[in-house]
Amino acid sequence: MSSAPSADEIWEDARWLAQAVDPRAGLVRLVEMKAEDYREASFLDDRMFDRPRTSHLLQWDEVANSMPSIRRADARWIFHIGHVGSTLIARLLGELKGILSVREPRALRDLTFFPAEVRAQYTPTLRNLFSRTFAPHQAALIKATSFVSEIAPELWTPRQPAIFVYASPRNYIAGILAGENSRKELAALAESRTARLASRGIQLPPARNEAELAAGAWACEMTALEAVGELTIGPRAWTDFDRMLEDPAKWLAILAGALRIPASDTELEAIANGPLMRRYSKATEHEYSPQLRRDLLAEAGTRHRSDIESALAMLDEAAETAPLLKQALWRASRSES
């Protein structure tokens, strides 16, 4: 077993990922990573331990107090509503030489379960830890878990570049209803999403079916993004995933520009037409394609047409007294036109 990393080793580059934190115990789990490990891992939560990895539990204060006076805090961010291709976008952008793509580290999710005064003891240092890369010319691109959007203003400074990924409510609902796992997640998160909506002064009627439950999920996650977007004063790009799939090279150029990452047209075309666009981004051993997504959305849209229409009507009615939801629906309608 290797010895725990020294302070110099922790802060030198991205080799030691701050994978998880436990504020109750004051611990942080560091996991040893190579650049290729970041490239391969779909998620950096506990699913990454499906293979042996070297890790160490350290006292949080040791790591935080060892932070050098000169350190980076220039990470870029992807915030999203879940099940809208953010993993694929993070993978595609991670192919650029100037980006180290860091997908869903558990540490950020861990903090969402604690009050703001506890989070404040961790977020500044985590912002620096997640800005580390393997080369000076690289920038870290952090794709957070969807509900981490609730604490986004604490994680990133509004002047830093950010991408916000979403889908129209119709496509989002159809996409959720098309997948067994997404429907299970929908039920599991329903109560917490109702509470999160209430914190923004939004109340929806009790869901009568899964389509209306999915509409509530869209409203929750999308209004969280809208609340973050209102604070953003740096470069940003709002990205409807289904619009992106119509012209991936064009959208990759837009996103790279928003992130302030140089990329040539040749490089972007190669990525857009490469193998990642034909694989399931969460498990690249499986085939998946933009056309398959369109087919699945169309099938679910037809099978659940009546429920989806009632769910969309519910959102329209609720938006009359909820400005953030009204803004979210306006954004979605604009991307569809």
Steps between C-alpha positions, in 0.01 A plus 500: 500500500640839404549772756269799518596788268691796634364854478726572204372193318136589567528852365746436217242379247177300463656168596320485835126547444298632794238235437291520818468708816340425835442820697376304801833322536709778346644264239576511130564199278776549245514258205806465279420578136682521170380711209368184333305409813314831480436440131357152553285553810140594431449596863734575787261393772527157663429328169862571413603227744380228268874456446784513755623852576749645743329729751569662835282658768655822631394755753331783313679767702837355399416539133333841533780644712766373258357698209778710341467876479513483120240257371254474218130581526412504131292185455221512245164346585214306345168525682203305364155358577592131471434252218578762235832387358730688736728197533538484122571874481761469776660206320507680165650816647746287694652393168633854454864536598420800718244324722519248784144371533399413857160331506280500810744477791317375805647772724273766352194284551606427858482868587139542386383309808645755742395855595666804345716576804655152477544516123683831538784319676555280193400675180789749467763227529306260276481774237880506498538122513272458199692762304816287493599343167797306361638787291501880531323543165209282613184615676287268710140458388283381789171331418302497822211271591171665403380592851837658580358800312333591829838599646665612175543864611717375787717284276584725213548871459249662264782639285623151412377339177209259535275285281135433584353188334130427477228354277150615422242379753337281234826325412608478863175335608508258207864417573427423864202280411710311243743360758445260788784639711398861443147417615635343819712809564195717432310337785798502735563875461139616491479610863828692498408672175167613644691656792749665266217650292332627815824676598456706182134568573373253239225252578367252248184293547550137610618292205233269360740296288868462415484762226389765749763378745761544224362846424557589865856369474560719194355802680720438804828449319436768237405770747816415696696569180310821435578621853870433441489658155368824644824535697733429208699795366774304328487304172217249488317281253148365541481176305189307399646153457268398218587814307867423553457154349379661177845657443756376755804668343330839500395464862837373615650815353246711690571318825877510462475873433283554808754307707785707351673187373676529163397236245541478124216416263688186397529387861133565571384322184709196589349483847145554375537222243699269727401182685367674811195615304412136433538363853295527818695762693431350845619156382701529182495124439140542383395653169282811503440774248307824448257310278437239769424778746255655255333162448467437874356847562251457216391158627452621857329816378246296308440245775449764770361782285194578715691502828780713354253759369334527842843533663597783264170675571572470873836674452342780296240562769755497783724743312235772525600555863863383484738737315796259497286223352357741245856596402593133468203426275580805288857382455385152400245633254759727342739210443221297337407773251 
